[in-house]
Structure formats: structure tokens, C-alpha cells
Amino acid sequence: MKPYVICLMASSVDGRTHHSRWRPKGAGSEWFEKIHDELGGDAWLIGRVTGSEFAKGKPYPAETRERFPRENWFAPTARTPGVKAYGVVLDAHGKIGWGRSDIGGDPIVVVLTEAVSDAHLAGLRGEGVSYVFAGKSEIDLALTLEILHRELGVKRLLLEGGGAANGAFLRAGLIDELDLILCPAVDGARGAPIVFDSTEAESDRRAPVTAMTLESTRQLGGGVLLLRYLIRNELAGQ
């Protein structure tokens, strides 16, 4: 069983998500955290690039004498009754040195593949950062959701970028709802992150979306709109 997945993003009218590039600057970007809190997810999930922006540490040592089974591991803080939400980060090959065990009070849970090094696992354990395995060499997103539901009881997950992570979930048919904060700003240039993206290798792979229903339109003030779309995906095997 998987959680209900809401993709929450704030973008300019031309679909760009890097606030510092918007003109006028920062128009409406303050609404993201407000809507995030309002939606009340059990967990929120970001990709490696976005996750790196929250890291405070250096890369972990390259070697260790310790050996660890490729089994899910949870720090004690991740299992305490007071946990309201988890900060989940996709980091397939263990690139991020965290220097912290939580983001804004939400315990970090890293999604890895079995290809990650023992040295990286030692670094995560040493900092009290929980981790789960969801694939041999590439992350299986459906398995990731299943693990989060089974191990941590996540029923409602907020997918919050970047574009590569959002695009991967979209193409996997795993997004149930899109909540788009549309801000009165433009980027107008190439190279900026976008709401949904892909690698060159995936450029011809289309999302299995069969319908998008506009459930509500909400004016947040200052020309900012919250557009809520329900997404229907093609069933597997059809």
C-alpha cells in the first residue's frame, strides 16, 4: 500500500521554480511553507540536489572497517511518539554528508540503493540519520512509498522537488494530486529548474496521466493562486 502523494510546488507563470531568478523578486514565494503546514503531511520528500541545500556537513570518510547489512535502519529519534513528519531525501548512491539529523525538527530519512558504501552508512549512523534501501542500483519509487507506509506509517506524503524527483514520480504514475502555487512573476530565461523535469534518456517517456481535474482554485492574495488538481493515472498493465 502506498501513501497519498501530493506534489506541492511554487512556480512563476512560466513554470520556473528558482525564486531568486523571478522578476519581480520573490513574488508570492512566502506562501510555500504556509501551504506545506496547512496540508499536514506525515512526510515530505525531496531529491538529492534539493536535499544537498539542507546539508550542513562534509562528505563522510571514504573508508571504514565496519560492515553493515543492506537493511533499513532507523535512529531512535525517528521512532519516538512525538514525531509529526519525516523529511525524506532520495540519495541513491550516498552523496550527501548531512551534519544534522533533522530538518526543522523533522527526522531525516535517506532513501538509498544497495550500491552505497559501508563508509557512507557509518557516516549516517554516526549522525543519527535514518535510512532505507529501495533498490539494487537504482531507486524504485513505488517500493520507496511502500517502505515509508509500512515502516513509518506514512499515509500522506508531500512531494516537493526538485523537478527531476517530481518528474520521476509523475512518470511512475505515483502522484495523486498537484497543488501548484502560481506566483505573479516570470523567469523568462533558459536553464532554470522547472516543476517537472527529466534526464535526456527519459525525454521520450511520457507520464501515464489519463486525467487532471481542477478541484479548486484559491486566491492567496497579491495575485497568487493555489491550483489544486486531482490526477488519475493509467492502471498498471493496461
Backbone as CSV, one residue per row, in Angstrom:
resi,resn,N_x,N_y,N_z,CA_x,CA_y,CA_z,C_x,C_y,C_z
1,MET,0.839,-1.199,0.000,0.000,0.000,0.000,0.873,1.246,0.000
2,LYS,0.481,2.277,-0.746,1.284,3.485,-0.808,0.556,4.665,-0.169
3,PRO,1.312,5.673,0.286,0.668,6.885,0.791,-0.012,7.649,-0.343
4,TYR,-0.904,8.553,0.032,-1.473,9.515,-0.906,-0.407,10.567,-1.160
5,VAL,-0.045,10.781,-2.422,1.079,11.652,-2.774,0.571,12.965,-3.364
6,ILE,0.922,14.060,-2.694,0.592,15.407,-3.164,1.890,16.085,-3.596
7,CYS,1.967,16.480,-4.845,3.110,17.266,-5.307,2.803,18.736,-5.032
8,LEU,3.583,19.334,-4.147,3.405,20.738,-3.786,4.581,21.534,-4.314
9,MET,4.295,22.513,-5.184,5.355,23.352,-5.739,4.862,24.780,-5.891
10,ALA,5.805,25.715,-5.838,5.530,27.116,-6.154,6.306,27.455,-7.411
11,SER,5.631,28.080,-8.375,6.308,28.396,-9.624,5.898,29.767,-10.137
12,SER,6.738,30.309,-11.005,6.383,31.506,-11.760,5.359,31.108,-12.814
13,VAL,4.802,32.076,-13.512,3.792,31.752,-14.515,4.387,30.996,-15.692
14,ASP,5.715,31.043,-15.864,6.343,30.240,-16.915,6.940,28.938,-16.375
15,GLY,6.456,28.505,-15.212,6.763,27.171,-14.709,8.119,27.005,-14.066
16,ARG,8.804,28.096,-13.752,10.144,28.008,-13.165,10.061,28.074,-11.641
17,THR,10.977,27.385,-10.972,10.848,27.206,-9.524,11.974,27.812,-8.702
18,HIS,12.941,28.461,-9.342,14.057,29.059,-8.601,13.694,30.506,-8.264
19,HIS,13.271,30.740,-7.037,12.710,32.036,-6.643,13.663,33.197,-6.881
20,SER,14.961,32.967,-6.705,15.911,34.074,-6.813,15.984,34.649,-8.222
21,ARG,15.504,33.893,-9.213,15.540,34.350,-10.603,14.267,35.072,-11.019
22,TRP,13.249,35.023,-10.175,11.961,35.608,-10.546,12.017,37.126,-10.585
23,ARG,11.226,37.679,-11.478,11.011,39.122,-11.519,9.516,39.386,-11.623
24,PRO,8.950,40.157,-10.713,9.630,40.779,-9.582,10.122,39.742,-8.573
25,LYS,11.126,40.100,-7.814,11.784,39.163,-6.920,10.840,38.663,-5.822
26,GLY,10.877,37.330,-5.639,10.187,36.714,-4.505,8.690,36.844,-4.469
27,ALA,8.062,37.201,-5.583,6.619,37.447,-5.584,5.838,36.188,-5.206
28,GLY,5.281,36.164,-4.007,4.441,35.041,-3.582,5.168,33.843,-3.017
29,SER,6.490,33.845,-3.003,7.235,32.661,-2.574,7.034,32.345,-1.096
30,GLU,6.564,33.337,-0.313,6.363,33.116,1.123,5.204,32.166,1.414
31,TRP,4.401,31.864,0.398,3.239,31.012,0.613,3.568,29.526,0.701
32,PHE,4.734,29.132,0.242,5.032,27.702,0.175,4.967,27.045,1.559
33,GLU,5.681,27.596,2.535,5.703,26.990,3.864,4.320,27.016,4.513
34,LYS,3.549,28.063,4.243,2.200,28.160,4.808,1.319,27.029,4.291
35,ILE,1.371,26.787,2.988,0.546,25.712,2.411,1.083,24.346,2.831
36,HIS,2.408,24.229,2.904,3.023,22.984,3.391,2.453,22.619,4.759
37,ASP,2.447,23.573,5.676,1.927,23.308,7.025,0.434,23.014,6.997
38,GLU,-0.273,23.702,6.138,-1.723,23.520,6.046,-2.091,22.124,5.556
39,LEU,-1.298,21.583,4.639,-1.590,20.260,4.080,-1.340,19.142,5.084
40,GLY,-0.415,19.358,6.010,-0.225,18.420,7.115,0.162,17.016,6.722
41,GLY,1.196,16.856,5.915,1.651,15.525,5.532,2.370,14.809,6.665
42,ASP,2.351,13.464,6.610,3.123,12.655,7.558,4.609,12.682,7.204
43,ALA,4.904,13.029,5.944,6.285,13.103,5.475,6.333,14.011,4.263
44,TRP,7.508,14.563,4.002,7.737,15.303,2.763,9.000,14.752,2.128
45,LEU,9.047,14.787,0.811,10.129,14.118,0.087,10.742,15.057,-0.939
46,ILE,12.082,15.040,-1.001,12.827,15.841,-1.968,13.920,14.988,-2.595
47,GLY,14.448,15.463,-3.724,15.530,14.768,-4.403,16.896,15.136,-3.844
48,ARG,17.936,14.528,-4.419,19.288,14.713,-3.893,19.774,16.152,-4.022
49,VAL,19.523,16.780,-5.171,20.022,18.138,-5.369,19.378,19.094,-4.371
50,THR,18.062,18.996,-4.221,17.375,19.829,-3.243,17.826,19.482,-1.832
51,GLY,18.009,18.192,-1.566,18.464,17.760,-0.247,19.823,18.329,0.118
52,SER,20.703,18.443,-0.868,22.039,18.977,-0.613,21.986,20.404,-0.088
53,GLU,20.946,21.128,-0.449,20.814,22.515,0.009,20.572,22.592,1.512
54,PHE,20.097,21.506,2.113,19.845,21.475,3.551,21.014,20.896,4.339
55,ALA,21.980,20.298,3.667,23.093,19.642,4.344,24.022,20.667,4.980
56,LYS,24.559,20.309,6.140,25.486,21.183,6.856,26.875,20.561,7.004
57,GLY,27.004,19.298,6.624,28.252,18.586,6.847,29.087,18.423,5.589
58,LYS,30.239,17.787,5.770,31.134,17.457,4.666,30.908,15.997,4.276
59,PRO,31.370,15.583,3.090,31.250,14.166,2.723,31.879,13.271,3.787
60,TYR,31.290,12.131,4.005,31.803,11.212,5.016,33.117,10.580,4.549
61,PRO,33.933,10.072,5.489,35.182,9.398,5.107,34.928,8.298,4.077
62,ALA,35.892,8.102,3.203,35.722,7.150,2.095,35.893,5.697,2.524
63,GLU,36.509,5.459,3.672,36.797,4.091,4.093,36.304,3.849,5.509
64,THR,35.977,2.581,5.781,35.645,2.140,7.132,35.915,0.647,7.230
65,ARG,36.213,0.192,8.418,36.399,-1.239,8.646,35.078,-1.927,8.972
66,GLU,34.079,-1.130,9.248,32.779,-1.688,9.595,32.047,-2.195,8.358
67,ARG,31.221,-3.198,8.575,30.393,-3.734,7.510,28.948,-3.758,7.996
68,PHE,28.053,-3.333,7.132,26.657,-3.219,7.526,25.767,-3.997,6.555
69,PRO,24.760,-4.696,7.093,23.796,-5.361,6.204,22.990,-4.311,5.454
70,ARG,22.553,-4.650,4.266,21.717,-3.723,3.499,20.278,-3.885,3.957
71,GLU,20.050,-3.368,5.162,18.740,-3.431,5.794,18.362,-2.027,6.274
72,ASN,17.059,-1.746,6.282,16.593,-0.450,6.762,17.053,-0.230,8.201
73,TRP,17.475,1.014,8.489,17.965,1.352,9.830,17.349,2.671,10.258
74,PHE,16.817,2.697,11.489,16.165,3.899,11.985,16.808,4.345,13.291
75,ALA,17.176,5.614,13.341,17.697,6.197,14.569,16.586,6.232,15.616
76,PRO,16.934,6.171,16.899,15.897,6.202,17.943,14.961,7.396,17.828
77,THR,15.482,8.551,17.401,14.640,9.749,17.300,13.547,9.611,16.248
78,ALA,13.754,8.714,15.269,12.758,8.530,14.216,11.577,7.689,14.678
79,ARG,11.731,7.034,15.807,10.689,6.132,16.309,9.951,6.688,17.512
80,THR,10.281,7.909,17.927,9.632,8.469,19.107,8.198,8.867,18.791
81,PRO,7.291,8.767,19.779,5.874,9.075,19.535,5.616,10.512,19.098
82,GLY,6.519,11.447,19.441,6.277,12.851,19.140,6.581,13.283,17.721
83,VAL,7.059,12.362,16.881,7.399,12.722,15.506,6.129,13.063,14.727
84,LYS,6.089,14.278,14.172,4.921,14.701,13.394,5.089,14.433,11.910
85,ALA,6.332,14.525,11.413,6.579,14.318,9.984,8.042,13.936,9.788
86,TYR,8.305,13.277,8.664,9.665,12.883,8.298,10.112,13.663,7.065
87,GLY,11.384,14.010,7.035,11.983,14.622,5.861,12.709,13.547,5.067
88,VAL,12.141,13.129,3.961,12.668,12.004,3.177,13.463,12.546,1.989
89,VAL,14.675,12.009,1.802,15.559,12.506,0.749,16.053,11.339,-0.102
90,LEU,15.885,11.442,-1.416,16.407,10.433,-2.340,17.892,10.682,-2.558
91,ASP,18.715,9.708,-2.221,20.171,9.848,-2.395,20.730,8.476,-2.759
92,ALA,20.466,8.060,-3.987,20.684,6.678,-4.419,22.063,6.130,-4.062
93,HIS,23.111,6.919,-4.280,24.473,6.412,-4.098,25.203,7.056,-2.925
94,GLY,24.466,7.725,-2.064,25.060,8.245,-0.839,26.052,9.363,-1.076
95,LYS,25.584,10.481,-1.581,26.453,11.620,-1.872,26.436,12.695,-0.781
96,ILE,25.390,12.734,0.032,25.200,13.857,0.959,25.781,13.536,2.333
97,GLY,26.651,14.421,2.813,27.112,14.390,4.200,26.259,15.380,4.978
98,TRP,25.476,14.906,5.923,24.407,15.726,6.467,24.848,16.742,7.518
99,GLY,25.597,16.331,8.500,25.957,17.253,9.568,24.765,17.630,10.432
100,ARG,23.701,16.888,10.322,22.477,17.104,11.092,21.626,15.849,10.978
101,SER,20.667,15.689,11.868,19.805,14.509,11.803,18.343,14.860,11.566
102,ASP,18.053,16.170,11.527,16.684,16.582,11.261,16.683,17.885,10.466
103,ILE,15.557,18.188,9.852,15.352,19.461,9.149,14.102,20.093,9.738
104,GLY,14.296,21.201,10.431,13.164,21.866,11.064,12.449,21.000,12.078
105,GLY,13.189,20.094,12.717,12.595,19.198,13.701,12.074,17.895,13.132
106,ASP,12.036,17.769,11.801,11.570,16.533,11.165,12.763,15.600,10.938
107,PRO,12.759,14.394,11.529,13.881,13.471,11.350,14.127,13.161,9.870
108,ILE,15.392,13.151,9.484,15.761,12.846,8.103,15.735,11.336,7.889
109,VAL,15.147,10.915,6.775,15.183,9.522,6.340,15.714,9.524,4.907
110,VAL,16.867,8.902,4.706,17.502,8.881,3.388,17.121,7.594,2.663
111,VAL,16.754,7.726,1.396,16.447,6.561,0.558,17.682,6.236,-0.273
112,LEU,18.219,5.035,-0.079,19.463,4.600,-0.714,19.228,3.394,-1.614
113,THR,20.255,3.063,-2.391,20.306,1.769,-3.067,21.369,0.913,-2.382
114,GLU,21.347,-0.362,-2.666,22.307,-1.279,-2.048,23.725,-1.053,-2.544
115,ALA,23.900,-0.210,-3.562,25.233,0.085,-4.087,25.994,1.066,-3.211
116,VAL,25.357,1.639,-2.219,26.011,2.632,-1.366,27.133,1.966,-0.558
117,SER,28.139,2.735,-0.187,29.295,2.189,0.523,29.015,2.014,2.013
118,ASP,29.764,1.093,2.630,29.674,0.919,4.077,30.133,2.180,4.793
119,ALA,31.109,2.878,4.224,31.597,4.107,4.851,30.492,5.150,4.947
120,HIS,29.669,5.232,3.912,28.568,6.202,3.960,27.544,5.791,5.005
121,LEU,27.263,4.508,5.102,26.321,4.037,6.122,26.844,4.338,7.519
122,ALA,28.146,4.174,7.715,28.748,4.502,9.008,28.567,5.978,9.325
123,GLY,28.728,6.831,8.302,28.547,8.265,8.498,27.124,8.606,8.879
124,LEU,26.158,7.992,8.197,24.751,8.241,8.511,24.423,7.805,9.935
125,ARG,24.872,6.611,10.305,24.592,6.108,11.656,25.242,6.992,12.710
126,GLY,26.458,7.438,12.426,27.167,8.281,13.383,26.457,9.591,13.649
127,GLU,25.701,10.073,12.690,24.978,11.328,12.859,23.505,11.122,13.210
128,GLY,23.106,9.867,13.359,21.722,9.581,13.721,20.740,9.833,12.603
129,VAL,21.189,9.599,11.356,20.332,9.783,10.185,19.791,8.425,9.746
130,SER,18.487,8.279,9.765,17.856,7.016,9.370,17.970,6.795,7.863
131,TYR,17.930,5.528,7.453,17.980,5.242,6.018,17.206,3.970,5.694
132,VAL,16.728,3.903,4.444,16.050,2.716,3.928,16.637,2.380,2.564
133,PHE,16.533,1.123,2.183,17.009,0.669,0.872,15.813,0.386,-0.026
134,ALA,15.884,0.922,-1.262,14.760,0.749,-2.192,15.273,0.431,-3.585
135,GLY,16.170,-0.550,-3.685,16.665,-0.956,-4.991,18.125,-1.380,-4.938
136,LYS,18.547,-2.128,-5.949,19.936,-2.591,-6.029,20.876,-1.462,-6.415
137,SER,20.628,-0.831,-7.573,21.499,0.251,-8.046,20.717,1.498,-8.437
138,GLU,19.396,1.363,-8.589,18.527,2.497,-8.869,17.350,2.461,-7.902
139,ILE,16.869,3.629,-7.525,15.765,3.685,-6.567,14.442,3.321,-7.235
140,ASP,13.742,2.399,-6.625,12.393,2.008,-7.027,11.426,2.896,-6.243
141,LEU,10.782,3.836,-6.916,9.948,4.810,-6.217,8.711,4.179,-5.597
142,ALA,8.109,3.229,-6.291,6.939,2.545,-5.729,7.323,1.795,-4.455
143,LEU,8.483,1.152,-4.480,8.970,0.450,-3.290,9.265,1.440,-2.170
144,THR,9.805,2.600,-2.521,10.068,3.642,-1.525,8.789,4.004,-0.773
145,LEU,7.717,4.234,-1.500,6.446,4.599,-0.870,5.916,3.462,0.004
146,GLU,6.064,2.251,-0.484,5.603,1.092,0.281,6.353,0.991,1.607
147,ILE,7.679,1.206,1.562,8.501,1.123,2.778,8.111,2.222,3.765
148,LEU,7.928,3.436,3.265,7.561,4.543,4.147,6.219,4.280,4.838
149,HIS,5.295,3.702,4.097,3.986,3.373,4.678,4.127,2.254,5.710
150,ARG,4.853,1.202,5.339,4.956,0.024,6.207,5.791,0.293,7.456
151,GLU,6.930,0.931,7.291,7.874,1.096,8.396,7.567,2.303,9.283
152,LEU,7.044,3.373,8.684,6.867,4.617,9.433,5.416,5.091,9.493
153,GLY,4.519,4.338,8.876,3.107,4.676,8.944,2.722,5.910,8.152
154,VAL,3.497,6.235,7.117,3.216,7.423,6.315,1.994,7.157,5.431
155,LYS,0.978,7.990,5.591,-0.244,7.854,4.804,-0.441,9.016,3.827
156,ARG,0.246,10.120,4.078,0.071,11.337,3.277,1.455,11.968,3.096
157,LEU,1.940,11.975,1.873,3.298,12.428,1.597,3.274,13.632,0.665
158,LEU,4.062,14.664,1.000,4.197,15.853,0.176,5.477,15.748,-0.641
159,LEU,5.333,15.689,-1.944,6.474,15.640,-2.867,6.816,17.071,-3.245
160,GLU,8.061,17.507,-2.936,8.382,18.926,-3.025,9.657,19.230,-3.807
161,GLY,9.938,18.401,-4.814,11.026,18.744,-5.729,12.366,18.165,-5.342
162,GLY,13.300,18.528,-6.224,13.203,19.348,-7.414,12.488,18.695,-8.581
163,GLY,12.688,19.343,-9.760,11.992,18.901,-10.946,12.283,17.468,-11.353
164,ALA,13.514,17.018,-11.129,13.879,15.650,-11.513,13.123,14.627,-10.662
165,ALA,13.057,14.862,-9.354,12.320,13.954,-8.472,10.829,13.986,-8.792
166,ASN,10.286,15.186,-8.974,8.868,15.305,-9.328,8.569,14.566,-10.628
167,GLY,9.430,14.783,-11.630,9.219,14.143,-12.922,9.278,12.641,-12.839
168,ALA,10.186,12.116,-12.025,10.306,10.666,-11.875,9.039,10.074,-11.254
169,PHE,8.504,10.734,-10.231,7.256,10.256,-9.624,6.094,10.369,-10.600
170,LEU,6.066,11.450,-11.380,4.992,11.640,-12.356,5.011,10.529,-13.399
171,ARG,6.193,10.242,-13.946,6.302,9.211,-14.982,6.049,7.816,-14.430
172,ALA,6.244,7.643,-13.126,5.953,6.352,-12.496,4.473,6.207,-12.147
173,GLY,3.681,7.260,-12.390,2.251,7.197,-12.113,1.916,7.167,-10.641
174,LEU,2.735,7.870,-9.817,2.594,7.774,-8.373,2.052,9.046,-7.716
175,ILE,1.763,10.078,-8.504,1.253,11.325,-7.940,-0.271,11.337,-8.011
176,ASP,-0.903,11.592,-6.873,-2.357,11.609,-6.789,-2.934,13.010,-6.915
177,GLU,-2.125,14.019,-6.561,-2.630,15.389,-6.535,-1.484,16.369,-6.778
178,LEU,-1.774,17.428,-7.515,-0.823,18.516,-7.720,-1.394,19.781,-7.113
179,ASP,-0.684,20.350,-6.134,-1.048,21.637,-5.549,0.007,22.637,-6.005
180,LEU,-0.365,23.478,-6.962,0.576,24.406,-7.580,0.301,25.827,-7.114
181,ILE,1.274,26.414,-6.448,1.188,27.816,-6.036,1.734,28.641,-7.205
182,LEU,0.835,29.282,-7.923,1.211,30.041,-9.114,1.419,31.508,-8.731
183,CYS,2.651,31.971,-8.889,3.036,33.298,-8.407,3.117,34.305,-9.551
184,PRO,2.772,35.569,-9.294,2.795,36.599,-10.338,4.209,37.082,-10.619
185,ALA,4.981,36.207,-11.232,6.377,36.501,-11.562,6.753,35.700,-12.799
186,VAL,7.824,36.104,-13.449,8.358,35.367,-14.589,9.855,35.176,-14.409
187,ASP,10.351,34.140,-15.054,11.792,33.913,-15.133,12.280,34.367,-16.510
188,GLY,11.726,33.717,-17.537,11.951,34.187,-18.894,13.280,33.832,-19.511
189,ALA,14.023,32.908,-18.901,15.323,32.535,-19.466,15.532,31.030,-19.351
190,ARG,16.446,30.528,-20.140,16.753,29.091,-20.130,17.565,28.728,-18.895
191,GLY,17.521,27.422,-18.559,18.414,26.897,-17.536,17.868,26.847,-16.135
192,ALA,16.705,27.416,-15.895,16.147,27.410,-14.539,15.407,26.105,-14.276
193,PRO,15.398,25.655,-13.010,14.627,24.454,-12.667,13.144,24.652,-12.972
194,ILE,12.476,23.556,-13.322,11.057,23.598,-13.629,10.308,22.602,-12.745
195,VAL,8.984,22.681,-12.756,8.164,21.872,-11.848,8.386,20.383,-12.088
196,PHE,8.340,19.947,-13.344,8.584,18.549,-13.708,9.678,18.500,-14.759
197,ASP,10.668,17.634,-14.547,11.793,17.564,-15.470,12.190,16.111,-15.686
198,SER,13.155,15.901,-16.584,13.648,14.556,-16.852,15.092,14.635,-17.327
199,THR,15.756,13.487,-17.357,17.064,13.407,-17.985,16.862,13.276,-19.492
200,GLU,17.947,13.426,-20.243,17.867,13.260,-21.695,17.387,11.859,-22.049
201,ALA,17.842,10.881,-21.283,17.469,9.489,-21.562,15.978,9.243,-21.387
202,GLU,15.328,10.056,-20.567,13.902,9.873,-20.288,13.023,10.855,-21.058
203,SER,13.613,11.600,-21.975,12.878,12.686,-22.634,11.708,12.191,-23.483
204,ASP,11.738,10.941,-23.923,10.639,10.403,-24.728,9.648,9.589,-23.908
205,ARG,9.872,9.478,-22.620,8.984,8.699,-21.765,7.885,9.597,-21.229
206,ARG,6.652,9.276,-21.519,5.527,10.098,-21.126,4.885,9.581,-19.833
207,ALA,4.354,10.510,-19.056,3.657,10.142,-17.828,2.346,9.435,-18.159
208,PRO,1.942,8.454,-17.350,0.708,7.711,-17.615,-0.534,8.419,-17.077
209,VAL,-0.562,9.742,-17.181,-1.687,10.521,-16.669,-2.843,10.454,-17.664
210,THR,-4.011,10.057,-17.189,-5.182,9.960,-18.064,-6.169,11.101,-17.843
211,ALA,-6.074,11.806,-16.700,-6.971,12.939,-16.443,-6.394,13.801,-15.338
212,MET,-6.622,15.115,-15.468,-6.317,16.072,-14.404,-7.565,16.920,-14.186
213,THR,-8.112,16.837,-12.986,-9.342,17.550,-12.665,-9.031,18.718,-11.739
214,LEU,-9.408,19.921,-12.157,-9.207,21.098,-11.316,-10.224,21.051,-10.179
215,GLU,-9.754,20.684,-8.997,-10.626,20.519,-7.838,-10.974,21.857,-7.197
216,SER,-10.000,22.777,-7.172,-10.265,24.082,-6.577,-9.237,25.103,-7.040
217,THR,-9.668,26.358,-7.039,-8.798,27.499,-7.297,-8.957,28.460,-6.136
218,ARG,-7.852,28.799,-5.508,-7.913,29.635,-4.302,-6.996,30.845,-4.461
219,GLN,-7.521,32.007,-4.253,-6.717,33.223,-4.282,-6.057,33.411,-2.925
220,LEU,-4.730,33.473,-2.933,-3.980,33.593,-1.685,-3.629,35.043,-1.352
221,GLY,-3.879,35.948,-2.295,-3.549,37.351,-2.070,-2.355,37.780,-2.885
222,GLY,-2.354,39.038,-3.280,-1.232,39.567,-4.047,-1.079,38.956,-5.417
223,GLY,-2.173,38.453,-5.974,-2.110,37.840,-7.296,-1.645,36.399,-7.312
224,VAL,-1.459,35.794,-6.132,-1.007,34.399,-6.023,-2.223,33.477,-6.019
225,LEU,-2.150,32.395,-6.813,-3.219,31.407,-6.884,-2.728,30.048,-6.402
226,LEU,-3.593,29.318,-5.727,-3.325,27.924,-5.407,-4.257,27.075,-6.269
227,LEU,-3.676,26.333,-7.200,-4.430,25.465,-8.097,-4.297,24.025,-7.602
228,ARG,-5.423,23.393,-7.339,-5.414,22.020,-6.834,-6.010,21.096,-7.892
229,TYR,-5.157,20.211,-8.418,-5.568,19.257,-9.436,-5.527,17.844,-8.867
230,LEU,-6.574,17.082,-9.099,-6.567,15.663,-8.829,-6.085,14.937,-10.081
231,ILE,-5.194,13.980,-9.910,-4.565,13.286,-11.035,-5.018,11.845,-11.083
232,ARG,-5.437,11.400,-12.247,-5.754,9.995,-12.456,-4.710,9.397,-13.368
233,ASN,-4.137,8.283,-12.938,-3.084,7.622,-13.695,-3.587,6.318,-14.290
234,GLU,-3.018,5.962,-15.414,-3.335,4.688,-16.051,-2.944,3.555,-15.130
235,LEU,-3.811,2.592,-14.964,-3.508,1.452,-14.111,-2.437,0.589,-14.722
236,ALA,-1.579,0.032,-13.869,-0.502,-0.851,-14.333,-1.087,-2.023,-15.106
237,GLY,-0.463,-2.339,-16.214,-0.888,-3.470,-17.009,-1.902,-3.147,-18.066
238,GLN,-2.415,-1.906,-18.112,-3.410,-1.531,-19.124,-2.743,-0.885,-20.328
